[in-house]
């Protein structure tokens, strides 16, 4: 399996991920990180980023086709 380079797997700022991917305020995503309930992240200095590939995988893993699928997925987590 070929490893992605940084250029093909960009780092997305936390605030951008919060609003653009999760539809929440940046403070909400920060609270989820503190609880350990967010995708893995990268900290560079004081700034927090998410890899695009990690966000894509997280969204795919949390995608449900029906409410019964959603309930089953929540029980597995």
N, C-alpha and C positions, 0 to 999 in steps of 0.2 A: 504494500500500500504506500502510495506516494505521500509524503508529508507536505502539508500546505506551507507556503512561505507567508511572512507577515503581509506582504503586498496582496496576496489573494485571500487573507483572513484578517480583515481590518479590525482594529480596536474601536468599539463604539463607546462614547462617553456615557456614563451612568445616567445622566439626566436625559439624554437622547433615547436611551433604551427604555427608561421609565415611561416617558410620554409616547414615543413612537411605536414601541413593541408591546408594552404591557398596558398602556392606557391609564397609568396611575401617576400621581405626583412623585417627584424625585424623593421626597421624604418617605413615602410609602415603600419604595424599593430599598432605601437605606435601612428601614426598619426590618424588612424581609431579610436583608443580608445579615443584620445583627442576630436575627433568630435562626439563621442557617436555612432559610426557606427561599433562597434565590439560586439562580444558576451560578456556577463557578465564575469568579471574576478575577481581574488582574488589577493590582494596586501598584501604581508608579508614583512614588512620593506620596502626596496627599490625595491624588486623583484616582478614581476607580473607573475601570473600563470593562466591557464585556467583549469577548471575541464574537464576531458575526456567526461563525459556525456553531458556537455554543448556544447562542440565542436561537438560531434556526432549529437545532436539535431539541432544545427545551420546548419551543412552541410545538414542534411536531409530536413530542412525547405527551404534551398536554392537550392535544386536539382530540375532540370526541365527536362522533356522528349523531349521538342521541343522549338524552338524559340518563338512560339506563347504562350506557357506556361510561358516562361521567361518574355515576355512582360507583361502578365497579372499579374504575381507575382510582378514585379517592380511597377506596378500601385497600387497594394494593400499596398505596403510598404510606 
